[in-house]
Amino acid sequence: MKIKTGDKVRVIAGKDKGKEGSVTKVFLKTDRVIVEGVNKVKKHQKPTQAEPKGGIIEKEAALHVSNVKLLDSSKKVSRAHQRDDVKK
């Protein structure tokens, strides 16, 4: 996978198509990424000692890597294999 943590990406498919954000986490085994501020889902959280209030929380869910495209410095969508910092 050519997309790494901290890369700027644009979502090209799904309910958040067209949104942009930076990659916060990469799951290599499942080819999924979490993008900041994109693909928000609501989760019902039971009260715990760490979170005594509980309730409904909103968090980012993972997207498949095929649904995001890498953005270059001029905010244009580029192909991931054209990265300058990736050695062949």
Secondary structure as GFF3:
##gff-version 3
##sequence-region A 1 88
A	DSSP	beta_strand	8	11	.	.	.	ID=ss1
A	DSSP	beta_strand	20	27	.	.	.	ID=ss2
A	DSSP	beta_strand	32	35	.	.	.	ID=ss3
A	DSSP	beta_strand	40	45	.	.	.	ID=ss4
A	DSSP	beta_strand	55	60	.	.	.	ID=ss5
A	DSSP	beta_strand	63	64	.	.	.	ID=ss6
A	DSSP	three_ten_helix	65	67	.	.	.	ID=ss7
A	DSSP	beta_strand	68	71	.	.	.	ID=ss8
A	DSSP	beta_strand	77	78	.	.	.	ID=ss9
A	DSSP	three_ten_helix	80	82	.	.	.	ID=ss10
###
